[in-house]
Amino acid sequence: MSQFDVLVVGYGPAGATMANLLGQRGFRVAVIEQAAAIYDKPRAITADHEAMRVFQACGLAEDIARSTVPHPGTDFVGVEGQTIKQFYPQPPPHPLAWEPTWMFVQPELEATLRKGVERFDQVHVFLEHEFISLSQTDASAQVKIRRLEDGEILEFQARYVVACDGARSPVREQFSAAIDDLAFDENWIVVDAWLRADVKLPPRCVQYCRPSRPGTYIVGPGQLRRWEIKMLPGESPADFSDEQAIRRVLSEFVVTDALELCRHAVYRFHALVVHEWRFGRVFLMGDAAHQMPPFLGQGLCAAIRDAVNLVWKMDAVERLGASPQLLDTYGEERKPHVRTIVRHAKSFGLIIGELDEAAARERDAQLMDEMAAGKAETVRQKFIPGLQGGLIDMDATSKPALGAGTLFVQPWVQMGSGPFCRLDDLLPPGFLLVSASVEPLQWLDAESAEKWQRLQGQQVVVLSEPPLTSSTVPALLVTERDGVFRKWLEELGAVVVLVRPDGYVYGIAKNAAELKRLVHALYQALFTSL
C-alpha cells in the first residue's frame, strides 16, 4: 500500500493548483486522473486577480500571464440593441497588482500548472487511473484505484483525500452527499471558434439580452472567440448535434464564414451547492462541491479559492500543530461565499435570458434608469463577497468585525534601492502583521510576541517613502509605489492588520490593546478549539 499525506482525485485546474500548493509545503501527494492527457479544447475562459494571486503563490503567475489578455469589459444590450448595463475593468492601480479580470485558454493554463507540479519530487501523478472506492478511520483513508492500462487494483493510504473530480464526482457519490438546488437549470449552446478572417465583431464582451435569442459573446486571447447561446422552448440538445445546426444558430450573432469551429456542446447551466464539503478525512472541491452559471466568470476562481483555503489549514494542522477542528472552517467559509456568487451569477443569467418581450422591455427601462442615476454597479469585483464567518475576527453581534474577511491588498513595493515587485513575492506563505509604520509592531508584549512566534508569523512595514534610518524591529521594510496599501488602511481606519496565509484579513487593530486581542484570539482558535 502506497502511503501519502494527501491524495488528490482529479487533475484539472483545481487539482493541479492543490498539488502545487501542497508540493511547496513539502507534503507527499498522489494525484489520480482518469484521462491520459489534458483535454485539448477551451472550457473555462475567464478568471480574476484573486486566482492569479494564488498562481503567484505557486510561483507560476508570470508564466500563466504571458498567454492571457485583460478582460475588455462587458456590455449588456437590450431588446432594441441599446446598452442597458455595463461591467468594465476596475481602473488602476489594481488592488492585487494583477489584472482584475483576465482571459485565458484552459489547455495552456493547465499545462503550466502541471509543469509546476513536476518541480516536486514528493508529488506523484498517476494518469489513466480511476478512483474506485475508499474507507477511512480516524487516522487515515484507504483508497482503491484502478490502473486503466491493465485493470490492476492499487491501494493507497492518505491522511486526507481531496475530491477535485468534477460535477459528477465519484468520490462525492460514495457519500450520497445532499445537494442544494439554487433553482437555475437551463440548456445553453457553447461554441468556441478561431477567427480565420476579418469579421465585424464588438471590441468588448456582449450579453445579448434579447428575448428572440439570448446569448453571450466573449473575447478570448488571440483569435479565440466564444458564444454561449440559450436554447429556446421546444428545442432539444439533439437539434444542435452537428456543425451545420451550430452555424445556423451562430449566424444570429456573427457571420460564420470567418470562423473555424473549435468546440461546440450543449451545457446545462446549473446553480448547485453541495450541502456538506467534508466527510471525515475527505474534502470536496471545485465542481464536486459547487456549480454555477458562467455569467460572472467565477467557476474556476471559486475552485482556486477552495484550494488555497484548504491547503493553508492542512498545513497549519500538520506542521504547526493547530487543532484539527480548523479544517471544519473550510466548508464554513467557502460554502456561504460560493452561494453568494452563485446567487449573483444566477441574477445576471435571469437578466440575460428573459424570454418574455414585455418583461424584457420593462427590464431594459429599469436598468437604463439605474445607469442614468449612477446607481448601477459597473465593477465586476464588487459582486465578489468577503468571508462571513469561520476563522476571522467577529464583533459582538457575531458578524465579521470591520475589515475582517476582506481581501488584503497587494501593493507594488521596493526593498531599499532594488526593483519594484509585488509584495507577496518577498514573503513565504504564512500569517502577516502589516502596518504603515514601525511603531504598531512594537505593541506586542512578551506573551503576544511568543504566540506570534508560535504562529510563525511575519511582520511587514509598508512605507510611503524610503526610511531615513534602519529599524531594530524584526520586520520586512518596504516602500510602496502607488499608495494602494496606505489608502486601503486609511479607509478602514486601521493602524495594523493581521492577514491569514490565504490573503484574507483575520482582523484589524487601531491600538495596542486591539492588536494583542487579535493575536490572542487567533492563537486560541488555532491551538485550542474553534
N, C-alpha and C positions, 0 to 999 in steps of 0.2 A: 504494500500500500504506500503510495507516494504521499508525503506529508508537506503541507503548505500552511502559511499563515492565512492567506485569503485565496479563495477560488472564485474567479470571475467568470460567469456564464454569459457569453456574448461579446463579440469583438467589434462592435460598431463604435461610433464616436464616444458614447458613454463608457463602454468597457475599456476602450483604448486610453481614454483620459484617466480612468480609475487605475489602470495598470501603470501609467506614467507616474501618477502621484504616489502610488504605493511603492513603486520601484525607487523613487527618490528618497523615500523614508526607510529604505532597507528591508521592506517586507519581502518574504518569499512568497511568490504569487504564481498561480496557474491560471491561464486564460483558456477557456474552452469555446471553440467556434465551429459550427457545422460546416460553413462554406469553405471552399478551398482557397478563395481569394476575395479581395474587395469587390463588391458589386460595382460594376463599371459605369453606371448611369447616375446622373444627378438625382438627388432626392431632397434632403434639406438644402436650403439655398441662402438663408438669412440667419445671422447671429448678431450678438451685441457685444459691447465693451466689457461686460462682466465675464462672458465666456472667454474673450481674448485675454483678460487678466488671468484667468485660470490657465490658459495655454502658456502665458508668460511664466507663471509659476512652474510649469512643466519644462521651461527652457526652450519652447518651440514657437513662441508667438511671432518672432521675426520671420522664421521660415514660412509660417502659415500666412502672414500678412502679405508676403510678396506676391501671392496669387489671388488676392482679394481686391475688391473695389469698394469704395464707400457707397452706402445706400443713397440713392439720389433723391429720396423723398417720395411721398405718395399723394396723388390727387384722387379724391372721391368725386365721381361725376354722376349727375342725376339724370332724370328722365329726358331732359332736353339737352343733355351734354354739358350742362353747366357745372362748375366746381361747387360742391356742397360741403366739403370737408377736406382738410389737409393735414398730413403728417410730414413735417420737414425735419431735416437733420438738426440735432442740437448744435448750436453755434459754439465755436472755440472760445476760450480754452476748454478742452474736454476734461471732465471731472476725473476720468480714469486713465487719461493720457493715451487713449486709443479712440478710433472712430466709434461713435456711439452705436451705430448700426452698420453692418458691412455684409457684402455678398460674397459667396464662395461656391466652388464646385466640390461636392461632397467627396468624390473619389480622391481628389487631390488632398483634401483635408485629412481624410483617413490614412492616406499613405504617409503623410508627415507624422501623424500620431503614432502609427505603427513603427516607423523608423526610429522615433523617440524611444519606444519600448525596447528596441534592440540594444540600447545602451546598458541595460541592467541584466547582469548575468543571473540574478536570482529570480527574474521573471521569465516563466516558461510558457510559450504559446503552443497550443495544441489545435491546429487547424484540422478540419474534417473529422471532428469528434463531436458527438452529441450527448447532451445530458439525458440520463435515463431516470434516476431517482436519487433520493437522499434520505438519510435518517440522521438524527442528532442526539447528543447527550448535552449535559450542562457544560462540558468542556470543549466539544468539537462537533463537526458534521462529517458524516461519511457519505461520499458521493460516488455513484456508479456512472461511468462514462462508456459509451460505445465508440470504438475506433471504426470509422466507416470503411476504411480500406479493406479490412478483413473481418469486421464484426466482433472483434475481441472486446470483452468487457474489462474495463480497468476500474480500479478502486482508488479514490483519492480521499485523503483526510485533510480537513482545514479547520482552522479556528472560526473562520467566517466564510459565508457564501454570499456573493452579491449577484443578483439576477439582473443582467442588462440584456435580456434575451427577447425584447420586443413585445409588441402588443398582444401576441398570442403566447406569451411566456410559459414554457413548460414547467419552469420552477414555480411560478405563481399557481399554476393549475394544480400542483401537488397539494397545495394548502386550501384549495377551494375558496380563495380569497373573495370576499364580498366587494362589489364594485358599485360606487355611487355614480348613477347616470345623471349628468347635469343637463339633460334634455336638449341636446343638439345632435342630430343624426341626419346628414344629407349626403347624397351622392354628387361628386364633382369629377369632371374630366380634367386630368392634369397632363399637359403637353409641354415637353421640353424640346427646344429646337435650336439649331445653329443658323445664324444669319449667313447666307451664302451669296447675297446680292443686296444692293441698296433697296431699301423699302422704307416708306414713311411710317415712323413709329414715334410715340411720345418720348421725351427725354427722361421722364420720371416714371415710376411705377404708377399704375392706374387701377382703381377699383371702379368697375363699370356697374353702377347701382341702377340698372335698368331692368324693369320687370320682364321685358321681352326675352332677355337672356343675361342674367348677371354673370360677371366674370372678373378676373384679375389678370393684369399684365405686370410682369416682373422683369426688371432689367438685371441680368446676371453679369458675371465677369466676362470680359472679351466679347465674343459673339453669341454667348448663351442667353436665350430668352425663354421665359416660361409664361404659359397661360393656364389659369385654373378657371374652368367653365362649369357653371351649375347645370345639372340635369333638370329638365322641366318635368312637370307632372305628365305621366303617360309614357315617358322614356324609360328605357331599361339599359343596364350596362351592356347587354348584347347588341344594342343599337350602335355601339361605338367600338366594335371589336376589330375593325380593320382601318387601315390608313386612309382610305377614301372617305369613310364616315368622319374620321377625325379632321381631315382637311375641310370637309364641308362645314362642320360646326365652327372650326377655327376661322373660316373665311368671314364669319360675322364680326371678327375683330381685326384681321390683318390680311393682306394679300399673301397667300400661302406659297406662291411660286418661288419666293426668295428664301424659303425655309427648308432646311434638311431636318426632318423629324428625328429626334434622338430617342425619345421615350414617350409613350402615352399609356395611360392607365386610368381606370375609374377607381376613385378612392371614396370611402365612406368617411366623411369628416365627423369625428366624434368629439364629445365633451365628456370625458370619463376620469374619475379619480378613484383609485383603489382605496378601500376603507382602512386596511392595515398595511403598513410598509415593513413591518418587522415580524418575523416568526422565529423566535429564539435567536439562533445564530445566522439566520438567513434574512437578507435585506433586499427589497425590490427597488429598482432604479429606472429612470427614463421611461420609455413606453411601457415597460412592465408595470409601472406604478401609476402612470397618467397618460392620457391622450387629449389633445386639444385641437380645435380648428386652427388653420395656419394664418389667420388674419392679423396676428401680431408678430409673426415670425419668431415665436418663443419656444417651439417644441424642443429643438436641440439645446437652446440655452437652459431650459429647465433641467434637462438631463445633466448638463455640465455642473449646474448648481448642486444637484443631488450628489454628484461625485465628490466635489470638494468639501461639502458639508460632512459627508460620512467619513472621508479619509482622515481629516484632522482629528475627528473624535476617536476613531480607531487608534490613531497614533497616540492620542492623549491617554487612552486606556492602557495600551500595550507598552508604551515607552515611559510615560510619566507616572503611571500607576493611578490614573484617575478612576473614579467609580464606574463600573460597567453600566450603571444606570444612565450615564451620559449618552449612551447610544440610543436610548429611548427618545432623546430630543431630536434625532434625525427626522423621524416622521412628524413629531410635534411641530417642528419648524417648517419643514418643506411642504407638508400637505396643505396647510392654510395658504401658504404663498402661491402654490400651484393653483389652488381653487380660485384665488382672486384673479390670476392671469387668465385662467380658462374662462372665467365669467366675463372679463373684458373682451377676450377674443370672440366669445360667443356673441356679445352685444354688437361687435363690428360685423360679424357674419350675418346677423339679422338685418343690420342696416343695408349691407350689400345685396343680400339675397331676397329682398322683398319682391314678391311676385304680383301683388295687387297694385294696379296703377294708381288708383285714388289714394291708397295709403302711401305709395311711393312719392306722389306729388306733395302730400302733406308732410312727409319726412323731409323732402327737399326744402320746403319753405322753412321748416323749423330749424334745420341745420344751417341754412344760409342766414337766418336771423341771428343765430348764435355766433356765426363768424363775424357778421357785421357789428355785433355788440362787443366783440372781443372776448366772448365767454368760452369759445371753443378751444380746447387744449390742442396744440399743434405739435408738441414734442412727445414722441413715442415713449421715451423713458419715463415720463410722468405716470404712465399706467403700470409700471413695474413696482410692486409694493416692497416695503421693508419687512422684517420679521415681526411677528405679532406676539410671539411667546417663545418658550424654550429657554436657552441659556443666554439671556440678556437681562439687563437691569430693568426691574419693573417698579412702577410707582405704587402709591398706597391703594390705588383702585385696581391693581393687578393688570394694568395696561403698560405698554412699553414706556419707560421714562424718556424724557426729552433726548433725542438723538440715538437712543438705544435701538438696535435692529436696523439702522440705516447702513448704507454702504459707505465705507471710508474712502475718501478721495485718494488719488494717486498723482501727486504733483511731479513735474519735471524738476529735478534738483541737481545741485552741483556740490561735490566734495572738494573743498579747497579751491584750487585753480584747475581742477580736472574738467572733463567734458560733462555736459548736462545729460542726465539719464533718468529713466523712470524710477521712482523711489523704491518699488518692490525689488528691483534688481540689485539693490545694495543690502538686502536683508534676507536671512534664512526664514523659512516659514515658522511662524510662532506668534505668541502674544506680543503686542506692542503697547507701550505708553508713548504718546506723541504730543508734543507741546510746541508752542511758538517761541519759547524762551527756556533757559536752563532752570530757572527758579522752581517751577512746579515739580520738577523731578527730584528736588531736594526735600519735598514734603514727606516722603516716605520715612517713617520711623524704623527702628531696628526690626520690629516684628513684621511690619508690612514689607520691608526690603527682603526679609528672609522668605516670606511667602512668595514674593515676586521671583526670587531666585529659584524656588522650587518649581514655579511655573515655567522656568527657563525663558522668561520674558526679556525682550529687548527694549531699550529706551532710545527715543529719537527726538531731536530738536530740529524743527524746520524753520529756518530764519528767513527774513525778508532781505537781509543784506549780509554779506560775509562777516563773520565775527572778527573783532579787532584783537581779541586775546584768546588764548586757548582755555579750555574748561577742564576742571578736575572731575566733573560729573561723568561717570561711565556711560556715555551716550554717543550715538552717531549724530554728528552735527553736519547739517546740510543747508544749502541756500536754495530757495525755490525761485523759479523763473517767472511764473505768471500770476502769482498771488492766489492760486486755487485753494491751497490749504488755509491760508490766513482768512480769506473770505468765508470759507466753509465754517471755520472755527468761530468767527465773529457772528455769523448768522445763528449759530446755536447758543451763543453767549457762553461758550466753554473756554476753559483755560488749558485743560489737558484731556485727552481722550484715550480710552482703553479699547484696543482693537483685537478681535479674535483672529486666529490663523487663516480664516476664510475671507477676511476683508470686511466682515460685518462688525459694527461697533457694539461692544458689550455695554459701554456706558460712558458718560462724560462727567467731568468734575469741574467745579468752579472755585474750589478751595481745598485746603489740606484735609479737612475732615471728610469731605465727599470722596476724595481720592483714596484715602485709607479704607473707607467703607466699601468702595468698589473692589479694591484688591482683596479685602477680606471676604466679601460676598462671593466673588469668583472662586477664590480658593476653597471656601466651604462647599460651594456647589460641585466643584470638580472632585474633591477628595473625601467628601462625606457622602451625602445623598442629595438628590435634586428634589 
